[in-house]
Amino acid sequence: MGTDFEDYDHEALRTYFVEQGLALGSGDLEAVADRFDAAAVLVLAEETVALQSPEQVHDLLREHAGAPDPGDAVALVPEVTDSAELGWALLWVEVRWSLRDELAAERASRHVRYLLRRARGTFEVCVVVPLP
C-alpha cells in the first residue's frame, strides 16, 4: 500500500481523523457513531463484529481501536501513515493514534486500518482493523 494523496483532499482526510480523535477522546458517542456507515464492521484476529448501534461502536472502539480508557489518556492524535484509493469512492487508510496525557506526552500508540467511503460530503467508516 503506498501513499497516494493526489486524487483526494488529504487535508480533509486529516481533519476527519482529528475530529474523530476529539470525539473518541471526549466520549462524544453521537459524533463517533455519526462517522460510521450503518453496516460497519470491526475485524479482529479472533472475530468479526458488526457494529449495529452507537453504543456498540463506542464500546468496541474504546476496547480495540484507539480510544483511551477514562483517566488513561486525555487526547488522541492521529497521523495518517498510509493510504490508497480503491476506486473513486473508497479509501484504505492506516492511522497511527498517539494517546497523550495531560502534559501532551505520548502514553501509548496504536495503528488502525480503515476502509472509508466518501459520503455525505466527508468520509464514513465501513471497516475497522486494529493492527497488532
C-alpha positions as CSV (number, residue, x, y, z in Angstrom):
1,M,0.0,0.0,0.0
2,G,1.5,3.3,-1.0
3,T,0.6,6.9,0.0
4,D,-1.5,8.4,-2.8
5,F,-2.7,11.9,-1.8
6,E,-3.0,13.2,-5.4
7,D,-6.6,12.3,-6.2
8,Y,-8.3,13.3,-3.0
9,D,-8.1,16.1,-0.4
10,H,-5.6,14.8,2.1
11,E,-6.3,17.8,4.4
12,A,-9.9,16.8,4.5
13,L,-8.9,13.3,5.4
14,R,-6.5,14.5,8.2
15,T,-9.3,16.8,9.5
16,Y,-11.7,13.9,9.5
17,F,-9.4,11.9,11.8
18,V,-8.6,14.8,14.0
19,E,-12.3,15.3,14.6
20,Q,-12.7,11.6,15.2
21,G,-9.9,11.7,17.8
22,L,-11.6,14.6,19.5
23,A,-14.9,12.7,19.6
24,L,-13.3,9.5,20.8
25,G,-11.3,11.3,23.5
26,S,-14.3,13.2,24.8
27,G,-16.6,10.2,24.7
28,D,-19.0,12.0,22.3
29,L,-21.0,8.9,21.4
30,E,-23.2,10.7,18.9
31,A,-20.3,12.2,17.0
32,V,-18.4,8.8,17.0
33,A,-21.4,6.9,15.7
34,D,-22.1,9.5,13.0
35,R,-18.7,8.7,11.4
36,F,-19.7,5.1,10.7
37,D,-21.7,3.5,8.0
38,A,-24.8,1.7,9.2
39,A,-23.2,-1.6,8.1
40,A,-19.7,-1.1,9.5
41,V,-17.6,-4.0,10.8
42,L,-14.7,-4.4,13.2
43,V,-12.3,-7.1,12.1
44,L,-10.2,-8.7,14.8
45,A,-7.9,-11.7,14.6
46,E,-10.4,-13.8,16.6
47,E,-13.7,-12.5,15.2
48,T,-15.6,-10.0,13.0
49,V,-18.1,-7.9,14.8
50,A,-21.0,-6.0,13.1
51,L,-21.3,-2.5,14.6
52,Q,-25.0,-2.1,14.8
53,S,-25.6,0.7,17.4
54,P,-23.8,3.8,18.6
55,E,-23.2,2.2,21.9
56,Q,-21.6,-0.8,20.3
57,V,-19.4,1.4,18.1
58,H,-18.2,3.3,21.1
59,D,-17.5,0.3,23.3
60,L,-15.7,-1.7,20.7
61,L,-13.6,1.2,19.5
62,R,-12.6,2.1,23.1
63,E,-11.6,-1.5,23.7
64,H,-9.9,-2.3,20.3
65,A,-9.2,0.6,18.1
66,G,-7.6,3.6,19.6
67,A,-9.9,5.2,22.1
68,P,-8.4,5.8,25.6
69,D,-10.0,4.5,28.7
70,P,-11.2,7.2,31.0
71,G,-8.3,8.5,33.0
72,D,-5.8,6.7,30.8
73,A,-5.2,9.5,28.3
74,V,-6.8,12.8,27.6
75,A,-6.2,13.1,23.8
76,L,-5.9,11.0,20.7
77,V,-3.6,12.5,18.0
78,P,-3.9,10.8,14.6
79,E,-1.2,10.5,12.0
80,V,-2.2,9.1,8.6
81,T,0.7,6.9,7.8
82,D,-0.5,5.2,4.6
83,S,-3.4,5.4,2.2
84,A,-4.6,4.0,-1.1
85,E,-7.6,4.7,-3.3
86,L,-9.8,1.8,-4.1
87,G,-11.8,3.3,-6.9
88,W,-13.3,6.8,-6.7
89,A,-15.4,6.3,-3.5
90,L,-13.2,4.1,-1.3
91,L,-10.0,4.7,0.6
92,W,-7.9,2.2,2.6
93,V,-6.2,4.2,5.3
94,E,-3.7,3.4,8.1
95,V,-3.7,5.7,11.1
96,R,-1.2,5.8,13.9
97,W,-3.1,7.0,17.0
98,S,-1.0,8.7,19.7
99,L,-2.6,8.5,23.1
100,R,-1.5,11.6,25.1
101,D,-1.6,12.5,28.7
102,E,-2.5,16.0,30.2
103,L,1.1,17.1,29.5
104,A,0.9,16.0,25.9
105,A,3.3,13.2,26.5
106,E,2.6,10.1,24.5
107,R,1.5,7.2,26.8
108,A,0.8,4.7,24.0
109,S,0.2,4.4,20.3
110,R,-2.0,2.1,18.2
111,H,-2.2,1.5,14.5
112,V,-5.6,1.0,12.9
113,R,-6.6,0.5,9.3
114,Y,-9.9,1.8,8.0
115,L,-11.9,1.3,4.9
116,L,-13.5,4.6,4.3
117,R,-16.3,5.6,1.8
118,R,-16.7,9.1,0.5
119,A,-20.2,10.0,1.6
120,R,-22.3,13.0,2.8
121,G,-19.5,15.4,1.8
122,T,-17.0,13.7,4.1
123,F,-15.9,10.1,4.8
124,E,-17.6,7.3,6.7
125,V,-16.0,4.2,8.3
126,C,-17.0,0.9,6.7
127,V,-14.4,-1.4,8.2
128,V,-12.0,-1.0,11.2
129,V,-9.0,-3.3,11.5
130,P,-6.8,-2.7,14.6
131,L,-3.2,-3.8,13.9
132,P,-1.2,-5.9,16.4
